[in-house]
């Protein structure tokens, strides 16, 4: 199985490159590669043939592999999520802005990756209901923020 490749880019498009390595050209899905000679960590996906996804950092490769294990998240969505993560940090706010990712899928990703949500949106909504900000933050500290918003609000109101 291919896990890593070094080679020269002979064709570069927005999300794909053609890399020449030892006389063989490999088409690899990757994001914004600006170099001529590249080193990529590869994740091969087999559907009607192999599709390769390449990442310049091992951290991005690991994130991609975790994402594709989440139910309902395929390699195309996982690739978009990794590409939008930039520094490798994922947040609900970043994920929800990705074309093709619904709020439900974003919550599944947050939950599947064990990422804590930024509670600022929830705090704002709860303040609009008349709750004190100190009380809100204290109560949210004791709630698992990886759950969907509806469940967080239910636990908050207990």
PASEBA-1860 file (N, C-alpha, C; in nm, 3 decimals):
! residues 158
1> XXXXXXXX> 0.085/-0.118/0.000/0.000/0.000/0.000/0.089/0.124/0.000 ~ 0.048/0.223/-0.073/0.123/0.349/-0.081/0.087/0.436/0.039 ~ 0.188/0.482/0.112/0.166/0.569/0.227/0.238/0.702/0.215 ~ 0.335/0.708/0.124/0.418/0.827/0.113/0.473/0.831/-0.029 ~ 0.485/0.950/-0.084/0.543/0.964/-0.218/0.624/1.092/-0.226 ~ 0.735/1.084/-0.295/0.816/1.200/-0.329/0.822/1.205/-0.481 ~ 0.810/1.323/-0.536/0.820/1.333/-0.681/0.806/1.475/-0.730 ~ 0.804/1.484/-0.862/0.794/1.614/-0.928/0.652/1.631/-0.983
9> XXXXXXXX> 0.594/1.746/-0.956/0.460/1.774/-1.008/0.473/1.808/-1.156 ~ 0.399/1.731/-1.239/0.400/1.758/-1.382/0.270/1.823/-1.428 ~ 0.168/1.817/-1.343/0.042/1.887/-1.371/-0.022/1.922/-1.238 ~ -0.071/2.046/-1.228/-0.128/2.094/-1.103/-0.260/2.164/-1.132 ~ -0.367/2.116/-1.071/-0.495/2.186/-1.079/-0.537/2.221/-0.937 ~ -0.657/2.274/-0.921/-0.698/2.327/-0.790/-0.685/2.225/-0.677 ~ -0.738/2.105/-0.694/-0.734/2.007/-0.586/-0.669/1.875/-0.626 ~ -0.599/1.874/-0.738/-0.532/1.752/-0.783/-0.396/1.785/-0.840
17> XXXXXXXX> -0.305/1.690/-0.823/-0.174/1.702/-0.886/-0.141/1.570/-0.953 ~ -0.056/1.578/-1.053/0.000/1.460/-1.117/0.147/1.460/-1.080 ~ 0.188/1.358/-1.004/0.325/1.350/-0.954/0.400/1.240/-1.027 ~ 0.514/1.276/-1.081/0.601/1.181/-1.148/0.700/1.126/-1.048 ~ 0.699/0.993/-1.033/0.788/0.925/-0.939/0.840/0.799/-1.007 ~ 0.971/0.794/-1.034/1.034/0.678/-1.098/0.965/0.638/-1.229 ~ 0.930/0.737/-1.309/0.871/0.711/-1.439/0.722/0.680/-1.438 ~ 0.660/0.683/-1.322/0.516/0.658/-1.310/0.450/0.784/-1.257
25> XXXXXXXX> 0.340/0.824/-1.322/0.268/0.943/-1.278/0.147/0.901/-1.196 ~ 0.134/0.961/-1.078/0.023/0.933/-0.987/-0.066/1.055/-0.977 ~ -0.198/1.035/-0.994/-0.292/1.145/-0.974/-0.334/1.141/-0.827 ~ -0.312/1.254/-0.759/-0.336/1.261/-0.616/-0.419/1.384/-0.583 ~ -0.525/1.364/-0.507/-0.605/1.476/-0.456/-0.527/1.541/-0.343 ~ -0.493/1.667/-0.360/-0.427/1.740/-0.254/-0.458/1.888/-0.271 ~ -0.429/1.965/-0.171/-0.473/2.104/-0.168/-0.356/2.201/-0.175 ~ -0.364/2.293/-0.270/-0.273/2.408/-0.278/-0.125/2.376/-0.265
33> XXXXXXXX> -0.077/2.284/-0.343/0.065/2.254/-0.343/0.133/2.352/-0.437 ~ 0.227/2.428/-0.384/0.293/2.534/-0.461/0.432/2.494/-0.509 ~ 0.485/2.382/-0.459/0.621/2.341/-0.492/0.623/2.258/-0.620 ~ 0.741/2.246/-0.680/0.757/2.159/-0.797/0.790/2.018/-0.750 ~ 0.880/2.006/-0.653/0.914/1.876/-0.593/0.841/1.865/-0.461 ~ 0.764/1.759/-0.446/0.681/1.745/-0.326/0.705/1.614/-0.255 ~ 0.666/1.614/-0.129/0.665/1.496/-0.044/0.527/1.492/0.019 ~ 0.452/1.387/-0.009/0.315/1.378/0.041/0.291/1.247/0.116
41> XXXXXXXX> 0.214/1.256/0.224/0.164/1.139/0.294/0.034/1.101/0.225 ~ 0.018/0.975/0.191/-0.092/0.929/0.106/-0.192/0.843/0.184 ~ -0.321/0.862/0.152/-0.426/0.772/0.199/-0.495/0.721/0.073 ~ -0.480/0.591/0.043/-0.549/0.536/-0.073/-0.691/0.494/-0.034 ~ -0.787/0.526/-0.118/-0.927/0.488/-0.096/-0.969/0.404/-0.216 ~ -1.027/0.288/-0.191/-1.068/0.201/-0.301/-1.220/0.204/-0.316 ~ -1.267/0.258/-0.425/-1.406/0.250/-0.469/-1.396/0.197/-0.612 ~ -1.436/0.224/-0.711/-1.420/0.164/-0.844/-1.276/0.180/-0.896
49> XXXXXXXX> -1.180/0.158/-0.817/-1.039/0.182/-0.845/-0.983/0.265/-0.731 ~ -0.854/0.285/-0.732/-0.793/0.362/-0.624/-0.801/0.512/-0.650 ~ -0.831/0.584/-0.545/-0.822/0.729/-0.543/-0.725/0.763/-0.430 ~ -0.629/0.849/-0.461/-0.528/0.884/-0.362/-0.553/1.025/-0.309 ~ -0.542/1.039/-0.178/-0.550/1.169/-0.112/-0.415/1.194/-0.048 ~ -0.356/1.310/-0.078/-0.222/1.340/-0.029/-0.219/1.462/0.061 ~ -0.131/1.456/0.161/-0.119/1.564/0.258/0.028/1.593/0.285 ~ 0.060/1.721/0.293/0.199/1.759/0.318/0.241/1.735/0.463
57> XXXXXXXX> 0.145/1.726/0.553/0.180/1.697/0.693/0.114/1.567/0.737 ~ 0.185/1.496/0.823/0.132/1.370/0.875/0.009/1.396/0.962 ~ 0.006/1.511/1.029/-0.108/1.547/1.114/-0.236/1.554/1.031 ~ -0.229/1.615/0.911/-0.346/1.623/0.824/-0.390/1.484/0.777 ~ -0.293/1.399/0.750/-0.325/1.261/0.710/-0.402/1.191/0.821 ~ -0.356/1.206/0.945/-0.423/1.143/1.059/-0.565/1.196/1.077 ~ -0.582/1.327/1.062/-0.716/1.387/1.075/-0.808/1.328/0.968 ~ -0.760/1.320/0.843/-0.838/1.263/0.733/-0.880/1.119/0.765
65> XXXXXXXX> -0.786/1.040/0.814/-0.816/0.899/0.845/-0.920/0.888/0.956 ~ -0.916/0.977/1.054/-1.017/0.976/1.160/-1.153/1.018/1.105 ~ -1.153/1.119/1.019/-1.279/1.169/0.964/-1.352/1.063/0.882 ~ -1.280/0.988/0.799/-1.348/0.890/0.713/-1.402/0.771/0.792 ~ -1.365/0.761/0.918/-1.421/0.655/1.004/-1.554/0.696/1.066 ~ -1.588/0.824/1.057/-1.714/0.875/1.113/-1.827/0.840/1.018 ~ -1.932/0.781/1.072/-2.046/0.741/0.991/-2.103/0.862/0.916 ~ -2.122/0.845/0.786/-2.180/0.951/0.704/-2.079/1.049/0.647
73> XXXXXXXX> -1.951/1.032/0.682/-1.847/1.122/0.630/-1.759/1.043/0.534 ~ -1.770/1.076/0.407/-1.690/1.008/0.306/-1.560/1.082/0.281 ~ -1.478/1.028/0.192/-1.347/1.089/0.167/-1.355/1.230/0.108 ~ -1.456/1.259/0.026/-1.465/1.393/-0.034/-1.492/1.500/0.073 ~ -1.588/1.472/0.161/-1.617/1.567/0.270/-1.497/1.575/0.365 ~ -1.439/1.460/0.399/-1.323/1.459/0.488/-1.209/1.543/0.429 ~ -1.188/1.529/0.299/-1.083/1.605/0.231/-1.111/1.755/0.240 ~ -1.237/1.795/0.217/-1.273/1.937/0.227/-1.250/1.989/0.369
81> XXXXXXXX> -1.284/1.908/0.468/-1.266/1.949/0.608/-1.118/1.969/0.638 ~ -1.035/1.874/0.597/-0.891/1.885/0.623/-0.833/2.006/0.551 ~ -0.873/2.026/0.426/-0.822/2.140/0.348/-0.861/2.274/0.412 ~ -0.979/2.279/0.470/-1.024/2.405/0.531/-0.965/2.426/0.670 ~ -0.909/2.320/0.727/-0.858/2.332/0.864/-0.728/2.411/0.871 ~ -0.658/2.423/0.759/-0.535/2.502/0.757/-0.430/2.448/0.850 ~ -0.428/2.497/0.973/-0.328/2.458/1.072/-0.359/2.325/1.139 ~ -0.466/2.260/1.096/-0.503/2.132/1.155/-0.601/2.142/1.269
89> XXXXXXXX> -0.637/2.265/1.308/-0.734/2.284/1.415/-0.874/2.290/1.356 ~ -0.963/2.207/1.407/-1.101/2.204/1.359/-1.192/2.269/1.462 ~ -1.292/2.339/1.412/-1.393/2.395/1.500/-1.526/2.389/1.427 ~ -1.634/2.392/1.503/-1.767/2.388/1.444/-1.784/2.504/1.345 ~ -1.736/2.622/1.383/-1.751/2.740/1.297/-1.680/2.723/1.164 ~ -1.562/2.662/1.162/-1.490/2.636/1.037/-1.563/2.530/0.954 ~ -1.605/2.423/1.020/-1.665/2.309/0.950/-1.798/2.347/0.886 ~ -1.880/2.423/0.955/-2.014/2.458/0.905/-2.007/2.545/0.779
97> XXXXXXXX> -1.895/2.613/0.758/-1.879/2.700/0.640/-1.840/2.623/0.514 ~ -1.809/2.496/0.526/-1.765/2.415/0.413/-1.884/2.377/0.327 ~ -1.871/2.401/0.197/-1.979/2.368/0.103/-2.005/2.217/0.108 ~ -2.132/2.181/0.126/-2.170/2.041/0.132/-2.177/1.983/0.272 ~ -2.147/2.064/0.374/-2.151/2.017/0.512/-2.267/2.084/0.584 ~ -2.366/2.004/0.620/-2.482/2.056/0.694/-2.445/2.072/0.841 ~ -2.532/2.138/0.915/-2.504/2.155/1.058/-2.504/2.019/1.128 ~ -2.588/1.927/1.082/-2.593/1.792/1.140/-2.460/1.719/1.117
105> XXXXXXXX> -2.408/1.728/0.992/-2.279/1.664/0.962/-2.167/1.729/1.041 ~ -2.173/1.860/1.055/-2.071/1.931/1.133/-2.073/1.882/1.277 ~ -2.192/1.863/1.333/-2.203/1.813/1.470/-2.151/1.670/1.480 ~ -2.178/1.587/1.376/-2.126/1.451/1.374/-1.973/1.452/1.373 ~ -1.915/1.544/1.294/-1.769/1.554/1.287/-1.713/1.598/1.422 ~ -1.773/1.700/1.481/-1.727/1.749/1.612/-1.734/1.637/1.715 ~ -1.844/1.565/1.715/-1.862/1.456/1.810/-1.764/1.343/1.782 ~ -1.751/1.303/1.655/-1.663/1.193/1.618/-1.516/1.222/1.641
113> XXXXXXXX> -1.479/1.348/1.633/-1.339/1.386/1.653/-1.312/1.429/1.797 ~ -1.415/1.424/1.882/-1.403/1.464/2.023/-1.350/1.606/2.039 ~ -1.407/1.697/1.961/-1.368/1.837/1.966/-1.470/1.912/2.051 ~ -1.420/1.993/2.141/-1.512/2.076/2.220/-1.559/2.192/2.135 ~ -1.687/2.220/2.144/-1.744/2.334/2.072/-1.706/2.464/2.139 ~ -1.706/2.568/2.059/-1.690/2.702/2.113/-1.830/2.742/2.162 ~ -1.847/2.756/2.290/-1.981/2.779/2.342/-2.033/2.923/2.327 ~ -1.959/3.009/2.258/-1.999/3.150/2.250/-2.138/3.168/2.189
121> XXXXXXXX> -2.170/3.088/2.088/-2.303/3.096/2.026/-2.411/3.056/2.126 ~ -2.385/2.947/2.200/-2.481/2.902/2.301/-2.495/3.005/2.413 ~ -2.385/3.061/2.456/-2.388/3.162/2.562/-2.474/3.280/2.519 ~ -2.455/3.325/2.396/-2.531/3.438/2.343/-2.681/3.406/2.341 ~ -2.715/3.285/2.294/-2.856/3.246/2.288/-2.917/3.233/2.428 ~ -2.841/3.175/2.520/-2.892/3.159/2.656/-2.905/3.294/2.728 ~ -2.814/3.387/2.700/-2.825/3.522/2.756/-2.953/3.590/2.706 ~ -2.986/3.564/2.577/-3.107/3.626/2.522/-3.233/3.572/2.588
129> XXXXXXXX> -3.220/3.454/2.653/-3.333/3.397/2.726/-3.340/3.448/2.870 ~ -3.242/3.532/2.909/-3.246/3.594/3.040/-3.150/3.535/3.143 ~ -3.068/3.438/3.104/-2.973/3.379/3.199/-2.851/3.469/3.213 ~ -2.793/3.469/3.332/-2.672/3.545/3.362/-2.551/3.476/3.301 ~ -2.458/3.553/3.244/-2.343/3.496/3.174/-2.254/3.412/3.266 ~ -2.233/3.455/3.388/-2.151/3.379/3.483/-2.217/3.244/3.512 ~ -2.348/3.246/3.533/-2.423/3.123/3.558/-2.412/3.030/3.437 ~ -2.425/3.086/3.317/-2.419/3.007/3.193/-2.284/2.938/3.180
137> XXXXXXXX> -2.176/3.013/3.192/-2.043/2.955/3.174/-2.012/2.852/3.282 ~ -2.056/2.877/3.405/-2.035/2.780/3.513/-2.109/2.650/3.482 ~ -2.232/2.662/3.437/-2.313/2.543/3.408/-2.260/2.469/3.285 ~ -2.215/2.542/3.183/-2.162/2.478/3.061/-2.031/2.405/3.087 ~ -1.957/2.447/3.189/-1.831/2.379/3.224/-1.856/2.233/3.262 ~ -1.976/2.202/3.308/-2.009/2.066/3.354/-2.087/1.986/3.251 ~ -2.093/2.036/3.128/-2.169/1.969/3.021/-2.074/1.931/2.909 ~ -2.097/1.813/2.851/-2.017/1.765/2.737/-2.057/1.846/2.613
145> XXXXXXXX> -1.968/1.936/2.570/-2.000/2.025/2.458/-1.982/1.960/2.321 ~ -1.946/1.832/2.315/-1.935/1.764/2.187/-2.072/1.714/2.140 ~ -2.172/1.721/2.227/-2.308/1.679/2.191/-2.374/1.784/2.101 ~ -2.480/1.744/2.031/-2.556/1.843/1.952/-2.614/1.952/2.043 ~ -2.632/2.071/1.985/-2.680/2.187/2.062/-2.808/2.158/2.140 ~ -2.902/2.084/2.078/-3.029/2.057/2.144/-3.008/1.981/2.275 ~ -2.917/1.882/2.272/-2.890/1.804/2.393/-2.819/1.887/2.499 ~ -2.732/1.976/2.455/-2.662/2.065/2.549/-2.763/2.154/2.620
153> XXXXXX> -2.857/2.210/2.545/-2.960/2.298/2.603/-3.047/2.219/2.700 ~ -3.085/2.096/2.664/-3.167/2.012/2.755/-3.094/1.989/2.887 ~ -2.963/1.956/2.878/-2.884/1.934/3.001/-2.872/2.064/3.080 ~ -2.856/2.174/3.010/-2.842/2.305/3.075/-2.968/2.337/3.156 ~ -3.085/2.304/3.102/-3.212/2.339/3.164/-3.252/2.243/3.276 ~ -3.177/2.133/3.296/-3.212/2.038/3.403/-3.194/2.101/3.539
END
